[in-house]
Amino acid sequence: MKRFSVAFINMFDNILELKIVEASDWKSALEAAKPGYLQNVQQFDTIEQAAESAFDQDWNFNVVEIP
């Protein structure tokens, strides 16, 4: 397992959340930090593609592996 930092914001409450999680990849890290949101972007292969789609849905995120 790897450690990830997951930042998340939705445009309705404008509260930035940051969580540290353990996961195998960025998708499982997003699901661990914000359950249910992965289903909206799971078809994308990269964080960049997924984040662009999320922005169109009025939320955004980033996942960074912690070395």
N, C-alpha and C positions, 0 to 999 in steps of 0.2 A: 504494500500500500504506500501511496505517496501522500504528501501533505499539500493542500491547496488553500489559497485565500480566495474567497468568493465574495465579490461586491455585487449588490443588488439594489435597484431602485425602481419604483413604479411612479408614473407621472401623476397619479391621483393624490398620493399623500406626501410625495417628495422627501421621504425619509430614506437616507442611505444606510444600508445594512452591510456589515462586513463580518464574515464568519470564516473560521479556520476549520477545515474538515479533512478527514482522511478518506481517500478514494483511489480507484485505479486509473481514472481518466477524468477529463474535464466534464463530461456529461454526468458521470456518477457524482462528481463533486457538486455540480449544480443541483442535482436531485437531493443530495444530502443536506445542502444548505437551504433550499427552498422547495420542499416537496410539492409536486404537481406542475411546476413550471416547465420542466424538461419536455413534457408532452407537446408543448407549443413549438419547440425548436429541435426535436430529436432527429429530424430528417436531414439536418445539416452536418457536414463533416468537420467544419472548422468553427472556432469560436467567433471569428469575424463574421462569417455568414449568419450564424445563429443570432449574434448580437444585432445585426442589421435588421433581421426579421423581428426580433424582440422590440426594437425601437419602433417599428411600424405598428406594434401592438401596444404601445404606450408603457413599456417597461424596458429596462436595460440591465445588463450584467457584464461582469468580466471574471474570468477565472485565471489565476496565476499559480503555477507550481512553486512551492517553497523548497529551495534546495536544501 
